[in-house]
Amino acid sequence: MDCPNLPLPLSKRATGRHLSRSRPVLVATSAIILLFAFLPGCQEKDKSRSRLGPLASVSPSPPPSFPTPQAVECGGGPQKVGVDELESLVVPLADLTCRSLDNLDLSGRALNGADLRGCSARGVKLDNSDLTGALFIGCDMTGASLRRSNAMGAIFIGVRASRSSLLGFQAGGTDWREADLTEADATEAIFNSSMLEGIRAKRAKFERAYLSAANLTGADLEGAQLRGAKLRYATLKAANLKGADLSFADLSGCDLSNANLEGASLEGTNLEGAKLPK
């Protein structure tokens, strides 16, 4: 297989308005990852001639990370989206910053790549929706329903989503740092390789959820239901698991350094290779 020519083309999603706003450039990131994946093989196969020019001598290394988009200030509060605006505004790559979607039924909608920073979405229904790559930074999603929606790669930093319904939610590789998930129901949801540092999730339900390789450092999971959850190689440093139900959960390879396990249920829990608190 020949080595790829550069520059690698960006797809149409990475052009125009999508790049004009401050958000992670997902397409560009994918291109960089592919580039670094190809470089080692190219150097070995084609030492005498290189189409990569000066890049041929670059040794493989992790791709650079893009800055996290900043929260927005909504002067006067979120502005309500009218019913007559739904078809034109609630679309992929939409700009819904500081808009109100309270109590709207948007089930099955495609909002992939949309910018919803600072929006109010209390009680909104987004079941079975495409939310991949969307920005929900600082949103109020109290009581929202996102059942069986796909939000892979989305950013939920600082979201207020207490009592939300996330049943079967697909959120692998998402960022929930400092989010409020108190009493949320994330039964069978997928959070593999997600950032969940500092989340507040007291009494939340994560039964049979997938949290492998997730970062839950400093998470408050007091009284949370994690029965049968998959937490292989997750980081739970200094997490509060007081009174949590971890029975029959898979915590193999987990880092539980300085975690609070007082009163936690560990019946049938797999702790093989886990780093336990001293």
Secondary structure by P-SEA (a helix, b strand, c coil): ccccccccccccccccccccccccaaaaaaaaaaaaaaaaaaaaacccccccccccccccccccccccbbbbbbcccbbbbccccccccccccccccccccccccccccccccccccccccccccccccccccccccccccccccccccccccccccccccccccccccccccccccccccccccccccccccccccccccccccccccccccccccccccccccccccccccccccccccccccccccccccccccccccccccccccccccccccc
